[in-house]
Amino acid sequence: TMVGERPPSAGGGQGRAPAASAEAAGPPLKTPRETADQEVMQALLAPQAAPKDKYQEPMTSAHDIGWNLTALWPSRWSYPRNTCDVCDYAQIYQRSNGRSPFANKDAPITTA
């Protein structure tokens, strides 16, 4: 063989495995430990799920009232928190100087 050239494989061919065999292998199988860990995490997180995620139909009369109201919630009852210019200034001042602009000037500087 010449320099930089691959030697032929024992089975003949071009020295490469056929692409179909790599695709046929599929994703690696999970170990029993990974499967058990995943099942435990699902069991721990199941009680924290919203009722609509856990059940197909409402289970109580309280569920009946708001079961299909998710489309209305964000737009109708959303009240974002607004701050005034004075509050914004005070927060920036406190971050940069370590004390409130309204604090006693003789007070020690805090780092938070």
C-alpha positions, -999 to 999 in steps of 0.1 A, spaced: 0 0 0 10 36 -5 15 62 22 -19 76 34 -38 47 17 -60 24 38 -53 -13 36 -81 -34 23 -103 -51 49 -103 -88 55 -137 -92 40 -129 -74 7 -148 -42 0 -136 -7 7 -127 -9 43 -159 6 56 -190 -10 71 -222 -7 51 -243 23 61 -274 1 65 -259 -19 93 -251 13 113 -287 24 109 -301 -10 118 -283 -10 151 -307 18 164 -303 38 196 -283 22 225 -305 2 249 -311 16 284 -296 -2 313 -319 -16 340 -305 11 363 -315 39 339 -349 25 334 -355 22 372 -342 57 378 -366 70 351 -396 52 367 -388 65 402 -386 101 389 -419 97 371 -435 84 403 -421 112 424 -432 139 399 -467 125 393 -484 141 424 -471 175 413 -488 174 379 -518 196 373 -552 178 375 -557 183 338 -525 164 331 -534 136 355 -570 130 345 -589 130 313 -622 143 328 -628 166 358 -628 146 391 -646 172 413 -671 200 410 -643 225 415 -626 210 384 -658 214 364 -657 251 368 -623 259 354 -615 227 334 -615 245 300 -606 280 310 -569 279 302 -573 299 270 -589 328 289 -566 330 318 -535 347 305 -552 375 285 -582 383 307 -567 382 343 -531 390 337 -520 421 356 -482 426 353 -464 443 381 -455 479 373 -431 500 392 -427 538 393 -397 558 382 -388 566 419 -387 528 428 -366 520 397 -341 547 407 -340 535 443 -333 499 432 -305 510 408 -290 533 434 -290 506 461 -273 481 438 -246 505 428 -239 523 461 -248 495 486 -274 516 505 -308 531 499 -310 567 488 -334 572 517 -311 557 543 -291 576 569 -258 586 553 -239 576 585 -253 540 582 -227 513 573 -227 501 537 -241 466 532 -232 443 504 -260 421 492 
